């Protein structure tokens, strides 16, 4: 496993890269073309023109590391960020899937979107989570086990950040 369990960002360079480049050459690409700091702890993914080789540059806190993979059969997925973009941000899970050969990485979202407290509170999710944790159910006591009323009746209506009084 590359990296750690902490939350790190992965930046994939979507332009074909000369795989003869070592740590210093890739370091130069990160600082020059990507305008990022290679010593930030983020991971930087590069893929060859024939998509048979990939390299990941990372700083582990004590030194610069270079992970390389060469496929014997097949190709890595083509990373695509659009015509104007040369960098695609991936999650650690997406990078692991990419290195394992998933063809979906870079084409469709394979990880859920990041959540933030503001997003949750703006949509009343905090109230719904609190309601669910309290074990309050709107299902009738006489209803058969496993049955639920229609979706809109399962949660109380939300006004602002608080559940409405029923």
C-alpha positions, 0 to 999 in steps of 0.5 A: 500500500502506498502512503498511509491511512491519513487523508492525502490527495493524489494528483494525476498528471494526465499528459504522457510522461517520459518514464526515464525520468527519475525522482529529480525529473518528476520533482521538476514536473511537479514544481514546474508544470503542476505548481505543487509542492512535492514535499507536501505529503501529496502523491503525484501519479504519472503514466507513460505514453503507451500506458504500460508504465506508471510512477508515483512520487511521494514524500513520506516525511523522511525522504522522497519515494518513487513507486513504479509499476510496469504492466506485462499485459494490457494498459492503464486507463487513460486519465482524462481531465478535459482539454484545458486541464493537465491534472486530475485529483484522485482519492487514494482509493481511486489511485489504488484502483487505477494501479490495479487496472480499473478502466473507470478511474478518471472517466467516472466518479468511483469515490463518493464526494467529500462531505463537509459540515456546511453541506450536511447542515444546509440540507438538514442531514444533521437533523436526520442523522440525529433523528435516526440515532435517536431510534425514532421511527414513523413506522406503525407498530402494527406494520409487518417487520421489514416494511416501511412507508413511502420514502417521504414519510420515513423522515420528518420534514426539515425546516432549517437545521431542526426537525419540524414539530409533528 
